[in-house]
Amino acid sequence: MFKPHDYAYQIEVTVKAMFNCDKYDIGGIVDVNFIERQPFIAIALVMGNFYNKVDISYKEKINDLLGKYYSEMGKSISEIGEEKFKEIMKDFTSIVSTI
């Protein structure tokens, strides 16, 4: 069974750890309910935090991630669907875990 809230929670945990903040900090972008509705805002926030700190190969990975899923921006996790969002999460966690 597809549980968008669980995926949003995974992103929330990542953002909270990265920015050492609470769920209502950064204008509420870190909140699981917000992330469930607008996951790419939180994902782009994390990627943007890394962008000016990494070498060109990681910048390319970040650009590729955001470009690959550009058509999904503005959609909720439910609108994106489970299979596509699993792919997004795999790519997202791959970048975050290696930086």
N, CA, C and O atoms as a DFTB+ gen file, in Angstrom:
396 C
 N C O
     1  1       0.839      -1.183       0.000
     2  2       0.000       0.000       0.000
     3  2       0.886       1.250       0.000
     4  3       1.815       1.363       0.800
     5  1       0.594       2.160      -0.883
     6  2       1.348       3.399      -1.050
     7  2       1.062       4.336       0.120
     8  3      -0.093       4.657       0.401
     9  1       2.126       4.772       0.800
    10  2       1.985       5.665       1.947
    11  2       2.838       6.918       1.719
    12  3       3.994       6.971       2.140
    13  1       2.263       7.922       1.054
    14  2       3.002       9.153       0.774
    15  2       3.592       9.801       2.028
    16  3       4.681      10.373       1.991
    17  1       2.855       9.701       3.139
    18  2       3.321      10.316       4.385
    19  2       4.654       9.715       4.839
    20  3       5.497      10.424       5.389
    21  1       4.845       8.422       4.612
    22  2       6.100       7.764       4.998
    23  2       7.282       8.300       4.184
    24  3       8.369       8.512       4.721
    25  1       7.060       8.514       2.894
    26  2       8.115       9.093       2.053
    27  2       8.429      10.522       2.502
    28  3       9.591      10.924       2.571
    29  1       7.377      11.277       2.804
    30  2       7.562      12.658       3.262
    31  2       8.336      12.681       4.578
    32  3       9.173      13.556       4.800
    33  1       8.054      11.726       5.435
    34  2       8.764      11.664       6.716
    35  2      10.263      11.410       6.499
    36  3      11.096      11.991       7.194
    37  1      10.601      10.555       5.547
    38  2      12.015      10.298       5.245
    39  2      12.714      11.587       4.825
    40  3      13.848      11.843       5.229
    41  1      12.042      12.387       4.022
    42  2      12.624      13.663       3.590
    43  2      12.720      14.617       4.772
    44  3      13.721      15.316       4.927
    45  1      11.683      14.649       5.606
    46  2      11.710      15.518       6.790
    47  2      12.915      15.205       7.671
    48  3      13.614      16.117       8.115
    49  1      13.158      13.939       7.922
    50  2      14.290      13.533       8.768
    51  2      15.602      14.012       8.153
    52  3      16.478      14.503       8.865
    53  1      15.740      13.876       6.858
    54  2      16.957      14.310       6.166
    55  2      17.148      15.823       6.298
    56  3      18.240      16.291       6.619
    57  1      16.081      16.580       6.048
    58  2      16.187      18.035       6.108
    59  2      16.480      18.495       7.535
    60  3      17.318      19.372       7.743
    61  1      15.800      17.913       8.511
    62  2      16.041      18.291       9.908
    63  2      17.485      18.019      10.305
    64  3      18.107      18.834      10.985
    65  1      18.014      16.891       9.890
    66  2      19.406      16.555      10.223
    67  2      20.378      17.486       9.509
    68  3      21.363      17.928      10.100
    69  1      20.111      17.782       8.259
    70  2      21.009      18.619       7.475
    71  2      21.106      20.039       8.015
    72  3      22.190      20.619       8.076
    73  1      19.972      20.588       8.403
    74  2      19.938      21.977       8.848
    75  2      19.891      22.121      10.369
    76  3      19.840      23.234      10.893
    77  1      19.909      20.987      11.072
    78  2      19.846      21.001      12.533
    79  2      18.693      21.897      12.990
    80  3      18.885      22.853      13.740
    81  1      17.504      21.563      12.520
    82  2      16.342      22.399      12.803
    83  2      15.148      21.539      13.196
    84  3      15.192      20.311      13.128
    85  1      14.089      22.211      13.605
    86  2      12.832      21.547      13.935
    87  2      11.904      21.591      12.729
    88  3      12.160      22.297      11.754
    89  1      10.825      20.826      12.814
    90  2       9.922      20.692      11.680
    91  2       9.247      21.994      11.254
    92  3       8.869      22.125      10.090
    93  1       9.085      22.950      12.150
    94  2       8.418      24.193      11.779
    95  2       9.393      25.316      11.452
    96  3       8.981      26.446      11.193
    97  1      10.676      25.008      11.464
    98  2      11.676      25.995      11.075
    99  2      11.692      26.128       9.548
   100  3      11.023      25.384       8.831
   101  1      12.458      27.072       9.092
   102  2      12.607      27.353       7.651
   103  2      11.228      27.504       7.001
   104  3      10.959      26.947       5.936
   105  1      10.383      28.256       7.659
   106  2       9.064      28.561       7.109
   107  2       8.129      27.372       7.013
   108  3       7.169      27.412       6.243
   109  1       8.378      26.324       7.765
   110  2       7.523      25.141       7.732
   111  2       7.845      24.171       6.612
   112  3       7.157      23.163       6.451
   113  1       8.872      24.457       5.841
   114  2       9.251      23.581       4.731
   115  2       9.684      22.206       5.226
   116  3       9.623      21.227       4.482
   117  1      10.117      22.134       6.469
   118  2      10.639      20.890       7.026
   119  2       9.517      19.991       7.535
   120  3       9.774      18.830       7.855
   121  1       8.305      20.476       7.621
   122  2       7.178      19.717       8.153
   123  2       6.722      18.625       7.193
   124  3       6.584      18.863       5.993
   125  1       6.493      17.445       7.718
   126  2       6.107      16.290       6.911
   127  2       4.841      16.558       6.089
   128  3       4.739      16.101       4.950
   129  1       3.892      17.282       6.646
   130  2       2.651      17.558       5.906
   131  2       2.907      18.484       4.721
   132  3       2.334      18.298       3.647
   133  1       3.763      19.475       4.917
   134  2       4.139      20.348       3.808
   135  2       4.882      19.540       2.739
   136  3       4.598      19.668       1.548
   137  1       5.823      18.720       3.169
   138  2       6.628      17.931       2.237
   139  2       5.751      16.971       1.440
   140  3       5.991      16.755       0.252
   141  1       4.756      16.403       2.071
   142  2       3.861      15.497       1.358
   143  2       3.154      16.206       0.201
   144  3       2.900      15.605      -0.843
   145  1       2.838      17.491       0.398
   146  2       2.173      18.274      -0.651
   147  2       3.147      18.861      -1.662
   148  3       2.801      19.010      -2.834
   149  1       4.370      19.200      -1.225
   150  2       5.360      19.878      -2.077
   151  2       6.753      19.271      -1.857
   152  3       7.638      19.966      -1.356
   153  1       6.970      18.031      -2.206
   154  2       8.249      17.395      -1.886
   155  2       9.457      18.053      -2.550
   156  3      10.551      18.030      -1.987
   157  1       9.282      18.639      -3.733
   158  2      10.443      19.180      -4.432
   159  2      10.981      20.459      -3.820
   160  3      12.137      20.815      -4.049
   161  1      10.175      21.146      -3.057
   162  2      10.701      22.322      -2.364
   163  2      11.741      21.873      -1.347
   164  3      12.822      22.455      -1.262
   165  1      11.417      20.846      -0.581
   166  2      12.371      20.334       0.409
   167  2      13.578      19.683      -0.262
   168  3      14.711      19.871       0.180
   169  1      13.341      18.930      -1.312
   170  2      14.448      18.282      -2.032
   171  2      15.382      19.345      -2.627
   172  3      16.603      19.226      -2.524
   173  1      14.814      20.368      -3.241
   174  2      15.636      21.435      -3.823
   175  2      16.379      22.213      -2.742
   176  3      17.500      22.666      -2.968
   177  1      15.771      22.370      -1.578
   178  2      16.434      23.040      -0.462
   179  2      17.691      22.274      -0.060
   180  3      18.749      22.870       0.142
   181  1      17.573      20.979       0.051
   182  2      18.725      20.142       0.409
   183  2      19.790      20.200      -0.687
   184  3      20.973      20.381      -0.398
   185  1      19.375      20.047      -1.924
   186  2      20.333      20.070      -3.033
   187  2      21.014      21.432      -3.132
   188  3      22.216      21.510      -3.386
   189  1      20.252      22.503      -2.933
   190  2      20.827      23.841      -2.987
   191  2      21.843      24.087      -1.884
   192  3      22.815      24.819      -2.071
   193  1      21.611      23.471      -0.738
   194  2      22.560      23.610       0.370
   195  2      23.923      23.017       0.001
   196  3      24.962      23.521       0.426
   197  1      23.908      21.972      -0.771
   198  2      25.156      21.332      -1.189
   199  2      25.812      22.011      -2.382
   200  3      27.035      21.977      -2.522
   201  1      25.014      22.624      -3.237
   202  2      25.457      23.019      -4.567
   203  2      26.749      23.829      -4.593
   204  3      27.635      23.522      -5.391
   205  1      26.884      24.821      -3.775
   206  2      28.082      25.662      -3.799
   207  2      29.221      25.109      -2.955
   208  3      30.254      25.762      -2.805
   209  1      29.045      23.924      -2.409
   210  2      30.068      23.330      -1.557
   211  2      30.714      22.097      -2.194
   212  3      31.650      21.532      -1.629
   213  1      30.232      21.685      -3.340
   214  2      30.699      20.436      -3.940
   215  2      31.434      20.697      -5.252
   216  3      31.360      21.783      -5.825
   217  1      32.141      19.670      -5.705
   218  2      32.845      19.811      -6.977
   219  2      31.881      19.641      -8.153
   220  3      30.700      19.347      -7.969
   221  1      32.399      19.827      -9.333
   222  2      31.572      19.836     -10.546
   223  2      30.831      18.519     -10.769
   224  3      29.721      18.532     -11.300
   225  1      31.410      17.387     -10.379
   226  2      30.726      16.114     -10.606
   227  2      29.444      16.020      -9.778
   228  3      28.435      15.496     -10.249
   229  1      29.486      16.528      -8.549
   230  2      28.272      16.524      -7.732
   231  2      27.284      17.572      -8.209
   232  3      26.074      17.360      -8.139
   233  1      27.785      18.699      -8.691
   234  2      26.880      19.698      -9.256
   235  2      26.127      19.104     -10.438
   236  3      24.936      19.363     -10.613
   237  1      26.810      18.315     -11.240
   238  2      26.154      17.647     -12.369
   239  2      25.095      16.666     -11.888
   240  3      24.020      16.575     -12.482
   241  1      25.385      15.932     -10.818
   242  2      24.400      14.991     -10.270
   243  2      23.165      15.730      -9.762
   244  3      22.036      15.290      -9.976
   245  1      23.390      16.849      -9.092
   246  2      22.272      17.655      -8.592
   247  2      21.461      18.200      -9.762
   248  3      20.232      18.116      -9.761
   249  1      22.139      18.755     -10.754
   250  2      21.446      19.273     -11.940
   251  2      20.672      18.159     -12.638
   252  3      19.542      18.369     -13.080
   253  1      21.274      16.979     -12.737
   254  2      20.610      15.849     -13.383
   255  2      19.350      15.437     -12.619
   256  3      18.306      15.188     -13.221
   257  1      19.457      15.368     -11.297
   258  2      18.302      14.991     -10.477
   259  2      17.153      15.969     -10.688
   260  3      16.025      15.560     -10.966
   261  1      17.439      17.251     -10.558
   262  2      16.381      18.247     -10.689
   263  2      15.846      18.319     -12.119
   264  3      14.651      18.526     -12.328
   265  1      16.723      18.149     -13.091
   266  2      16.281      18.152     -14.487
   267  2      15.464      16.928     -14.850
   268  3      14.471      17.024     -15.571
   269  1      15.884      15.784     -14.350
   270  2      15.207      14.516     -14.653
   271  2      13.759      14.527     -14.175
   272  3      12.874      13.985     -14.837
   273  1      13.527      15.148     -13.024
   274  2      12.193      15.135     -12.431
   275  2      11.491      16.486     -12.497
   276  3      10.527      16.727     -11.771
   277  1      11.971      17.352     -13.357
   278  2      11.396      18.691     -13.483
   279  2       9.879      18.652     -13.695
   280  3       9.152      19.478     -13.143
   281  1       9.416      17.716     -14.476
   282  2       7.981      17.641     -14.776
   283  2       7.145      17.254     -13.561
   284  3       5.924      17.411     -13.579
   285  1       7.779      16.755     -12.515
   286  2       7.071      16.366     -11.302
   287  2       7.014      17.499     -10.275
   288  3       6.292      17.400      -9.282
   289  1       7.766      18.565     -10.508
   290  2       7.775      19.685      -9.572
   291  2       6.389      20.302      -9.494
   292  3       5.688      20.410     -10.500
   293  1       6.005      20.701      -8.302
   294  2       4.682      21.273      -8.093
   295  2       3.620      20.240      -7.798
   296  3       2.484      20.595      -7.484
   297  1       3.966      18.967      -7.893
   298  2       3.015      17.888      -7.612
   299  2       3.236      17.346      -6.211
   300  3       4.341      17.405      -5.672
   301  1       2.175      16.822      -5.636
   302  2       2.284      16.148      -4.347
   303  2       2.860      14.745      -4.568
   304  3       2.940      14.257      -5.695
   305  1       3.248      14.125      -3.483
   306  2       3.766      12.755      -3.590
   307  2       2.685      11.836      -4.158
   308  3       2.986      10.966      -4.975
   309  1       1.440      12.016      -3.742
   310  2       0.341      11.190      -4.263
   311  2       0.155      11.383      -5.760
   312  3      -0.083      10.414      -6.482
   313  1       0.259      12.611      -6.233
   314  2       0.116      12.892      -7.664
   315  2       1.245      12.269      -8.476
   316  3       1.038      11.824      -9.605
   317  1       2.430      12.243      -7.896
   318  2       3.583      11.667      -8.593
   319  2       3.425      10.162      -8.706
   320  3       3.751       9.584      -9.743
   321  1       2.938       9.530      -7.676
   322  2       2.731       8.086      -7.684
   323  2       3.903       7.332      -7.085
   324  3       5.035       7.815      -7.056
   325  1       3.602       6.146      -6.614
   326  2       4.587       5.376      -5.856
   327  2       5.819       4.983      -6.656
   328  3       6.939       5.190      -6.189
   329  1       5.650       4.436      -7.817
   330  2       6.805       3.964      -8.585
   331  2       7.766       5.099      -8.925
   332  3       8.977       4.969      -8.746
   333  1       7.233       6.194      -9.408
   334  2       8.059       7.340      -9.770
   335  2       8.705       7.932      -8.518
   336  3       9.869       8.332      -8.547
   337  1       7.940       7.988      -7.406
   338  2       8.522       8.587      -6.212
   339  2       9.593       7.691      -5.595
   340  3      10.544       8.198      -5.000
   341  1       9.462       6.401      -5.721
   342  2      10.535       5.496      -5.275
   343  2      11.822       5.803      -6.043
   344  3      12.909       5.826      -5.466
   345  1      11.687       6.032      -7.324
   346  2      12.832       6.368      -8.174
   347  2      13.454       7.700      -7.737
   348  3      14.675       7.827      -7.647
   349  1      12.606       8.675      -7.473
   350  2      13.086       9.980      -7.008
   351  2      13.839       9.823      -5.698
   352  3      14.930      10.369      -5.540
   353  1      13.266       9.083      -4.756
   354  2      13.900       8.893      -3.449
   355  2      15.225       8.151      -3.577
   356  3      16.180       8.451      -2.861
   357  1      15.283       7.201      -4.471
   358  2      16.537       6.469      -4.688
   359  2      17.622       7.421      -5.174
   360  3      18.743       7.400      -4.664
   361  1      17.298       8.252      -6.153
   362  2      18.259       9.216      -6.677
   363  2      18.649      10.259      -5.631
   364  3      19.821      10.610      -5.495
   365  1      17.647      10.749      -4.895
   366  2      17.872      11.756      -3.858
   367  2      18.784      11.208      -2.750
   368  3      19.766      11.853      -2.382
   369  1      18.467      10.046      -2.231
   370  2      19.271       9.485      -1.145
   371  2      20.653       9.097      -1.624
   372  3      21.605       9.129      -0.844
   373  1      20.785       8.735      -2.875
   374  2      22.095       8.405      -3.429
   375  2      23.013       9.625      -3.392
   376  3      24.190       9.515      -3.045
   377  1      22.482      10.754      -3.741
   378  2      23.294      11.987      -3.722
   379  2      23.589      12.398      -2.279
   380  3      24.737      12.681      -1.937
   381  1      22.562      12.431      -1.439
   382  2      22.730      12.890      -0.058
   383  2      23.714      11.997       0.707
   384  3      24.527      12.492       1.488
   385  1      23.641      10.720       0.485
   386  2      24.493       9.796       1.244
   387  2      25.967       9.831       0.808
   388  3      26.846       9.386       1.546
   389  1      26.225      10.354      -0.378
   390  2      27.622      10.361      -0.851
   391  2      28.311      11.713      -0.693
   392  3      29.516      11.826      -0.916
   393  1      27.563      12.721      -0.315
   394  2      28.186      14.044      -0.150
   395  2      28.674      14.179       1.269
   396  3      29.233      15.213       1.634
